[in-house]
Amino acid sequence: MRKQIIEYTSPLDALIALTKQLNTYEIKYQINSEEFFAKYSQGETSDDEVFVEWAANYQHYLALHQELESKLRDVA
Protein backbone atom coordinates (compact mmCIF):
# COMPACT_ATOMS: atom_id res chain seq x y z
CA MET A 1 0.00 0.00 0.00
CA ARG A 2 1.42 3.37 -0.99
CA LYS A 3 1.20 6.09 1.67
CA GLN A 4 0.14 9.60 0.81
CA ILE A 5 1.79 12.53 2.57
CA ILE A 6 -0.56 15.39 3.28
CA GLU A 7 0.62 18.78 4.45
CA TYR A 8 -1.72 21.01 6.41
CA THR A 9 -1.63 24.77 6.65
CA SER A 10 -2.16 24.75 10.40
CA PRO A 11 -2.19 22.41 13.38
CA LEU A 12 -5.95 22.99 13.62
CA ASP A 13 -6.47 21.73 10.07
CA ALA A 14 -4.40 18.65 10.90
CA LEU A 15 -6.38 18.07 14.11
CA ILE A 16 -9.66 18.24 12.20
CA ALA A 17 -8.42 15.77 9.57
CA LEU A 18 -7.16 13.38 12.26
CA THR A 19 -10.47 13.62 14.13
CA LYS A 20 -12.31 12.61 10.94
CA GLN A 21 -9.94 9.68 10.40
CA LEU A 22 -10.26 8.52 14.01
CA ASN A 23 -14.04 8.71 13.70
CA THR A 24 -13.86 6.43 10.65
CA TYR A 25 -11.94 3.81 12.65
CA GLU A 26 -14.31 4.15 15.61
CA ILE A 27 -17.38 3.55 13.46
CA LYS A 28 -15.81 0.61 11.65
CA TYR A 29 -14.53 -1.15 14.79
CA GLN A 30 -17.23 0.05 17.23
CA ILE A 31 -14.77 1.30 19.86
CA ASN A 32 -13.58 4.80 20.63
CA SER A 33 -9.97 5.72 19.98
CA GLU A 34 -9.07 6.18 23.64
CA GLU A 35 -10.28 2.66 24.52
CA PHE A 36 -8.63 1.21 21.42
CA PHE A 37 -5.32 2.86 22.24
CA ALA A 38 -5.39 1.55 25.80
CA LYS A 39 -5.94 -1.99 24.49
CA TYR A 40 -3.33 -1.52 21.75
CA SER A 41 -0.77 -0.23 24.27
CA GLN A 42 -1.36 -3.26 26.49
CA GLY A 43 -0.87 -5.65 23.57
CA GLU A 44 -4.52 -6.67 23.49
CA THR A 45 -4.89 -6.07 19.73
CA SER A 46 -3.09 -7.47 16.74
CA ASP A 47 -0.33 -5.57 14.97
CA ASP A 48 -2.29 -5.36 11.73
CA GLU A 49 -1.31 -2.37 9.63
CA VAL A 50 -4.65 -0.66 10.22
CA PHE A 51 -4.22 -0.84 14.00
CA VAL A 52 -0.66 0.47 13.82
CA GLU A 53 -1.93 3.40 11.70
CA TRP A 54 -4.84 4.00 14.06
CA ALA A 55 -2.50 4.09 17.06
CA ALA A 56 -0.10 6.45 15.28
CA ASN A 57 -2.96 8.73 14.24
CA TYR A 58 -4.28 8.78 17.80
CA GLN A 59 -0.84 9.67 19.20
CA HIS A 60 -0.53 12.45 16.63
CA TYR A 61 -4.03 13.65 17.55
CA LEU A 62 -3.09 13.78 21.25
CA ALA A 63 0.10 15.71 20.52
CA LEU A 64 -1.71 18.25 18.34
CA HIS A 65 -4.51 18.61 20.86
CA GLN A 66 -1.99 19.30 23.62
CA GLU A 67 -0.10 21.78 21.43
CA LEU A 68 -3.25 23.71 20.60
CA GLU A 69 -4.44 23.73 24.22
CA SER A 70 -1.07 25.11 25.28
CA LYS A 71 -1.21 27.86 22.66
CA LEU A 72 -4.73 28.79 23.75
CA ARG A 73 -3.65 29.03 27.39
CA ASP A 74 -0.75 31.28 26.38
CA VAL A 75 -3.11 33.62 24.55
CA ALA A 76 -5.63 33.84 27.39
N, CA, C and O atoms as CSV, one atom per row, in Angstrom:
chain,resi,resn,atom,element,x,y,z
A,1,MET,N,N,0.837,-1.169,0.000
A,1,MET,CA,C,0.000,0.000,0.000
A,1,MET,C,C,0.889,1.242,0.000
A,1,MET,O,O,1.804,1.347,0.816
A,2,ARG,N,N,0.634,2.157,-0.884
A,2,ARG,CA,C,1.418,3.371,-0.994
A,2,ARG,C,C,0.818,4.447,-0.098
A,2,ARG,O,O,-0.381,4.717,-0.165
A,3,LYS,N,N,1.645,5.056,0.735
A,3,LYS,CA,C,1.197,6.087,1.667
A,3,LYS,C,C,1.214,7.445,0.984
A,3,LYS,O,O,2.086,7.747,0.169
A,4,GLN,N,N,0.227,8.248,1.339
A,4,GLN,CA,C,0.139,9.596,0.814
A,4,GLN,C,C,0.526,10.566,1.925
A,4,GLN,O,O,0.046,10.449,3.052
A,5,ILE,N,N,1.386,11.514,1.609
A,5,ILE,CA,C,1.786,12.533,2.572
A,5,ILE,C,C,0.938,13.764,2.321
A,5,ILE,O,O,0.869,14.283,1.207
A,6,ILE,N,N,0.292,14.220,3.388
A,6,ILE,CA,C,-0.563,15.391,3.284
A,6,ILE,C,C,0.008,16.468,4.191
A,6,ILE,O,O,0.319,16.213,5.355
A,7,GLU,N,N,0.143,17.668,3.653
A,7,GLU,CA,C,0.624,18.785,4.453
A,7,GLU,C,C,-0.549,19.700,4.748
A,7,GLU,O,O,-1.355,20.001,3.867
A,8,TYR,N,N,-0.637,20.137,5.987
A,8,TYR,CA,C,-1.723,21.011,6.406
A,8,TYR,C,C,-1.178,22.409,6.648
A,8,TYR,O,O,-0.005,22.592,6.975
A,9,THR,N,N,-2.053,23.386,6.480
A,9,THR,CA,C,-1.632,24.774,6.647
A,9,THR,C,C,-1.552,25.185,8.105
A,9,THR,O,O,-0.917,26.186,8.437
A,10,SER,N,N,-2.195,24.414,8.982
A,10,SER,CA,C,-2.156,24.752,10.402
A,10,SER,C,C,-2.355,23.494,11.239
A,10,SER,O,O,-2.879,22.494,10.749
A,11,PRO,N,N,-1.939,23.545,12.497
A,11,PRO,CA,C,-2.192,22.408,13.383
A,11,PRO,C,C,-3.689,22.137,13.549
A,11,PRO,O,O,-4.093,20.988,13.723
A,12,LEU,N,N,-4.502,23.173,13.498
A,12,LEU,CA,C,-5.946,22.988,13.623
A,12,LEU,C,C,-6.506,22.195,12.447
A,12,LEU,O,O,-7.348,21.317,12.635
A,13,ASP,N,N,-6.043,22.500,11.239
A,13,ASP,CA,C,-6.473,21.726,10.066
A,13,ASP,C,C,-6.074,20.260,10.209
A,13,ASP,O,O,-6.849,19.364,9.876
A,14,ALA,N,N,-4.867,20.022,10.703
A,14,ALA,CA,C,-4.399,18.650,10.898
A,14,ALA,C,C,-5.237,17.950,11.960
A,14,ALA,O,O,-5.584,16.780,11.806
A,15,LEU,N,N,-5.562,18.659,13.036
A,15,LEU,CA,C,-6.377,18.075,14.108
A,15,LEU,C,C,-7.756,17.688,13.591
A,15,LEU,O,O,-8.276,16.628,13.940
A,16,ILE,N,N,-8.347,18.532,12.770
A,16,ILE,CA,C,-9.662,18.235,12.198
A,16,ILE,C,C,-9.585,16.997,11.306
A,16,ILE,O,O,-10.445,16.121,11.387
A,17,ALA,N,N,-8.571,16.922,10.465
A,17,ALA,CA,C,-8.417,15.767,9.574
A,17,ALA,C,C,-8.200,14.485,10.381
A,17,ALA,O,O,-8.768,13.444,10.053
A,18,LEU,N,N,-7.392,14.556,11.419
A,18,LEU,CA,C,-7.161,13.380,12.263
A,18,LEU,C,C,-8.430,12.959,12.988
A,18,LEU,O,O,-8.700,11.766,13.124
A,19,THR,N,N,-9.205,13.920,13.450
A,19,THR,CA,C,-10.469,13.622,14.126
A,19,THR,C,C,-11.407,12.869,13.185
A,19,THR,O,O,-12.068,11.914,13.595
A,20,LYS,N,N,-11.463,13.294,11.939
A,20,LYS,CA,C,-12.305,12.609,10.945
A,20,LYS,C,C,-11.811,11.181,10.715
A,20,LYS,O,O,-12.611,10.249,10.629
A,21,GLN,N,N,-10.495,11.013,10.617
A,21,GLN,CA,C,-9.936,9.676,10.401
A,21,GLN,C,C,-10.200,8.775,11.601
A,21,GLN,O,O,-10.581,7.616,11.437
A,22,LEU,N,N,-10.000,9.298,12.802
A,22,LEU,CA,C,-10.263,8.517,14.015
A,22,LEU,C,C,-11.730,8.112,14.083
A,22,LEU,O,O,-12.051,6.991,14.480
A,23,ASN,N,N,-12.611,9.012,13.699
A,23,ASN,CA,C,-14.040,8.708,13.695
A,23,ASN,C,C,-14.353,7.555,12.736
A,23,ASN,O,O,-15.204,6.716,13.029
A,24,THR,N,N,-13.678,7.517,11.615
A,24,THR,CA,C,-13.864,6.430,10.649
A,24,THR,C,C,-13.493,5.083,11.274
A,24,THR,O,O,-14.231,4.106,11.142
A,25,TYR,N,N,-12.339,5.039,11.960
A,25,TYR,CA,C,-11.935,3.812,12.649
A,25,TYR,C,C,-12.955,3.430,13.725
A,25,TYR,O,O,-13.332,2.265,13.850
A,26,GLU,N,N,-13.391,4.419,14.494
A,26,GLU,CA,C,-14.308,4.155,15.606
A,26,GLU,C,C,-15.634,3.564,15.125
A,26,GLU,O,O,-16.183,2.657,15.751
A,27,ILE,N,N,-16.133,4.079,14.025
A,27,ILE,CA,C,-17.379,3.555,13.465
A,27,ILE,C,C,-17.168,2.129,12.956
A,27,ILE,O,O,-17.977,1.241,13.221
A,28,LYS,N,N,-16.083,1.923,12.230
A,28,LYS,CA,C,-15.811,0.610,11.653
A,28,LYS,C,C,-15.616,-0.463,12.721
A,28,LYS,O,O,-16.128,-1.573,12.577
A,29,TYR,N,N,-14.882,-0.147,13.789
A,29,TYR,CA,C,-14.530,-1.149,14.792
A,29,TYR,C,C,-15.364,-1.047,16.075
A,29,TYR,O,O,-15.158,-1.813,17.017
A,30,GLN,N,N,-16.308,-0.092,16.105
A,30,GLN,CA,C,-17.235,0.053,17.232
A,30,GLN,C,C,-16.542,0.183,18.589
A,30,GLN,O,O,-16.955,-0.431,19.574
A,31,ILE,N,N,-15.477,0.997,18.620
A,31,ILE,CA,C,-14.766,1.295,19.863
A,31,ILE,C,C,-14.148,2.680,19.710
A,31,ILE,O,O,-13.662,3.031,18.634
A,32,ASN,N,N,-14.165,3.466,20.782
A,32,ASN,CA,C,-13.581,4.800,20.634
A,32,ASN,C,C,-12.052,4.710,20.664
A,32,ASN,O,O,-11.479,3.727,21.134
A,33,SER,N,N,-11.422,5.741,20.158
A,33,SER,CA,C,-9.969,5.722,19.982
A,33,SER,C,C,-9.222,5.618,21.307
A,33,SER,O,O,-8.183,4.962,21.382
A,34,GLU,N,N,-9.734,6.251,22.340
A,34,GLU,CA,C,-9.070,6.181,23.636
A,34,GLU,C,C,-9.053,4.749,24.171
A,34,GLU,O,O,-8.025,4.273,24.652
A,35,GLU,N,N,-10.199,4.063,24.084
A,35,GLU,CA,C,-10.276,2.663,24.525
A,35,GLU,C,C,-9.406,1.775,23.649
A,35,GLU,O,O,-8.688,0.911,24.151
A,36,PHE,N,N,-9.470,1.991,22.328
A,36,PHE,CA,C,-8.629,1.215,21.416
A,36,PHE,C,C,-7.162,1.373,21.774
A,36,PHE,O,O,-6.430,0.387,21.859
A,37,PHE,N,N,-6.728,2.615,21.985
A,37,PHE,CA,C,-5.319,2.862,22.242
A,37,PHE,C,C,-4.866,2.213,23.542
A,37,PHE,O,O,-3.746,1.709,23.630
A,38,ALA,N,N,-5.724,2.223,24.541
A,38,ALA,CA,C,-5.391,1.549,25.802
A,38,ALA,C,C,-5.175,0.051,25.564
A,38,ALA,O,O,-4.213,-0.530,26.065
A,39,LYS,N,N,-6.075,-0.566,24.797
A,39,LYS,CA,C,-5.942,-1.993,24.488
A,39,LYS,C,C,-4.702,-2.244,23.628
A,39,LYS,O,O,-3.965,-3.202,23.860
A,40,TYR,N,N,-4.478,-1.388,22.643
A,40,TYR,CA,C,-3.329,-1.525,21.753
A,40,TYR,C,C,-2.025,-1.425,22.555
A,40,TYR,O,O,-1.100,-2.212,22.354
A,41,SER,N,N,-1.967,-0.452,23.460
A,41,SER,CA,C,-0.769,-0.231,24.267
A,41,SER,C,C,-0.485,-1.398,25.203
A,41,SER,O,O,0.668,-1.642,25.560
A,42,GLN,N,N,-1.523,-2.116,25.599
A,42,GLN,CA,C,-1.363,-3.263,26.486
A,42,GLN,C,C,-1.183,-4.566,25.720
A,42,GLN,O,O,-1.126,-5.641,26.318
A,43,GLY,N,N,-1.092,-4.470,24.393
A,43,GLY,CA,C,-0.874,-5.654,23.570
A,43,GLY,C,C,-2.110,-6.506,23.385
A,43,GLY,O,O,-2.011,-7.689,23.060
A,44,GLU,N,N,-3.279,-5.912,23.591
A,44,GLU,CA,C,-4.525,-6.665,23.486
A,44,GLU,C,C,-5.131,-6.647,22.080
A,44,GLU,O,O,-6.226,-7.171,21.874
A,45,THR,N,N,-4.437,-6.054,21.122
A,45,THR,CA,C,-4.886,-6.070,19.731
A,45,THR,C,C,-3.775,-6.654,18.875
A,45,THR,O,O,-2.638,-6.804,19.323
A,46,SER,N,N,-4.115,-6.973,17.662
A,46,SER,CA,C,-3.088,-7.471,16.741
A,46,SER,C,C,-2.253,-6.291,16.237
A,46,SER,O,O,-2.593,-5.132,16.473
A,47,ASP,N,N,-1.182,-6.596,15.557
A,47,ASP,CA,C,-0.334,-5.567,14.969
A,47,ASP,C,C,-0.624,-5.394,13.483
A,47,ASP,O,O,0.271,-5.087,12.695
A,48,ASP,N,N,-1.886,-5.595,13.112
A,48,ASP,CA,C,-2.293,-5.356,11.729
A,48,ASP,C,C,-1.971,-3.912,11.359
A,48,ASP,O,O,-1.983,-3.024,12.212
A,49,GLU,N,N,-1.690,-3.695,10.104
A,49,GLU,CA,C,-1.311,-2.366,9.627
A,49,GLU,C,C,-2.341,-1.309,10.017
A,49,GLU,O,O,-1.977,-0.200,10.408
A,50,VAL,N,N,-3.608,-1.644,9.912
A,50,VAL,CA,C,-4.652,-0.662,10.221
A,50,VAL,C,C,-4.605,-0.248,11.683
A,50,VAL,O,O,-4.849,0.917,11.997
A,51,PHE,N,N,-4.297,-1.175,12.584
A,51,PHE,CA,C,-4.223,-0.841,14.001
A,51,PHE,C,C,-2.974,-0.024,14.315
A,51,PHE,O,O,-3.014,0.868,15.162
A,52,VAL,N,N,-1.882,-0.318,13.648
A,52,VAL,CA,C,-0.658,0.470,13.817
A,52,VAL,C,C,-0.918,1.908,13.354
A,52,VAL,O,O,-0.513,2.860,14.021
A,53,GLU,N,N,-1.595,2.061,12.208
A,53,GLU,CA,C,-1.931,3.395,11.696
A,53,GLU,C,C,-2.879,4.122,12.644
A,53,GLU,O,O,-2.700,5.307,12.922
A,54,TRP,N,N,-3.887,3.407,13.138
A,54,TRP,CA,C,-4.845,4.002,14.064
A,54,TRP,C,C,-4.120,4.509,15.309
A,54,TRP,O,O,-4.357,5.632,15.753
A,55,ALA,N,N,-3.249,3.692,15.865
A,55,ALA,CA,C,-2.501,4.086,17.064
A,55,ALA,C,C,-1.621,5.308,16.780
A,55,ALA,O,O,-1.557,6.229,17.594
A,56,ALA,N,N,-0.953,5.315,15.642
A,56,ALA,CA,C,-0.099,6.451,15.283
A,56,ALA,C,C,-0.936,7.710,15.095
A,56,ALA,O,O,-0.550,8.788,15.546
A,57,ASN,N,N,-2.075,7.576,14.432
A,57,ASN,CA,C,-2.958,8.727,14.243
A,57,ASN,C,C,-3.468,9.253,15.580
A,57,ASN,O,O,-3.566,10.464,15.776
A,58,TYR,N,N,-3.788,8.357,16.488
A,58,TYR,CA,C,-4.276,8.782,17.799
A,58,TYR,C,C,-3.172,9.503,18.579
A,58,TYR,O,O,-3.434,10.518,19.224
A,59,GLN,N,N,-1.951,8.991,18.524
A,59,GLN,CA,C,-0.841,9.665,19.198
A,59,GLN,C,C,-0.607,11.052,18.602
A,59,GLN,O,O,-0.345,12.009,19.331
A,60,HIS,N,N,-0.701,11.156,17.292
A,60,HIS,CA,C,-0.534,12.450,16.628
A,60,HIS,C,C,-1.661,13.394,17.040
A,60,HIS,O,O,-1.427,14.576,17.293
A,61,TYR,N,N,-2.880,12.870,17.104
A,61,TYR,CA,C,-4.031,13.646,17.552
A,61,TYR,C,C,-3.788,14.195,18.961
A,61,TYR,O,O,-4.005,15.381,19.211
A,62,LEU,N,N,-3.340,13.337,19.877
A,62,LEU,CA,C,-3.089,13.777,21.252
A,62,LEU,C,C,-2.028,14.867,21.308
A,62,LEU,O,O,-2.172,15.836,22.054
A,63,ALA,N,N,-0.971,14.718,20.531
A,63,ALA,CA,C,0.103,15.713,20.517
A,63,ALA,C,C,-0.400,17.051,19.981
A,63,ALA,O,O,-0.099,18.102,20.548
A,64,LEU,N,N,-1.163,17.016,18.893
A,64,LEU,CA,C,-1.708,18.255,18.338
A,64,LEU,C,C,-2.694,18.910,19.294
A,64,LEU,O,O,-2.693,20.129,19.466
A,65,HIS,N,N,-3.527,18.097,19.909
A,65,HIS,CA,C,-4.513,18.609,20.860
A,65,HIS,C,C,-3.801,19.320,22.010
A,65,HIS,O,O,-4.200,20.414,22.410
A,66,GLN,N,N,-2.758,18.702,22.535
A,66,GLN,CA,C,-1.988,19.299,23.623
A,66,GLN,C,C,-1.315,20.595,23.167
A,66,GLN,O,O,-1.304,21.585,23.900
A,67,GLU,N,N,-0.759,20.585,21.967
A,67,GLU,CA,C,-0.096,21.776,21.426
A,67,GLU,C,C,-1.086,22.937,21.309
A,67,GLU,O,O,-0.783,24.062,21.706
A,68,LEU,N,N,-2.256,22.658,20.768
A,68,LEU,CA,C,-3.250,23.713,20.595
A,68,LEU,C,C,-3.782,24.214,21.940
A,68,LEU,O,O,-3.992,25.414,22.110
A,69,GLU,N,N,-3.999,23.313,22.887
A,69,GLU,CA,C,-4.437,23.730,24.225
A,69,GLU,C,C,-3.403,24.642,24.869
A,69,GLU,O,O,-3.756,25.641,25.496
A,70,SER,N,N,-2.143,24.305,24.719
A,70,SER,CA,C,-1.066,25.107,25.282
A,70,SER,C,C,-1.048,26.506,24.655
A,70,SER,O,O,-0.897,27.505,25.358
A,71,LYS,N,N,-1.200,26.566,23.353
A,71,LYS,CA,C,-1.214,27.864,22.660
A,71,LYS,C,C,-2.410,28.702,23.101
A,71,LYS,O,O,-2.296,29.918,23.256
A,72,LEU,N,N,-3.548,28.058,23.302
A,72,LEU,CA,C,-4.733,28.795,23.745
A,72,LEU,C,C,-4.551,29.334,25.159
A,72,LEU,O,O,-4.985,30.446,25.460
A,73,ARG,N,N,-3.916,28.561,26.020
A,73,ARG,CA,C,-3.649,29.035,27.387
A,73,ARG,C,C,-2.698,30.221,27.368
A,73,ARG,O,O,-2.854,31.158,28.151
A,74,ASP,N,N,-1.712,30.184,26.476
A,74,ASP,CA,C,-0.746,31.279,26.381
A,74,ASP,C,C,-1.392,32.571,25.921
A,74,ASP,O,O,-0.968,33.660,26.310
A,75,VAL,N,N,-2.423,32.448,25.086
A,75,VAL,CA,C,-3.114,33.624,24.548
A,75,VAL,C,C,-4.038,34.229,25.602
A,75,VAL,O,O,-4.204,35.447,25.670
A,76,ALA,N,N,-4.630,33.377,26.410
A,76,ALA,CA,C,-5.627,33.839,27.391
A,76,ALA,C,C,-5.039,34.615,28.530
A,76,ALA,O,O,-5.768,35.057,29.418
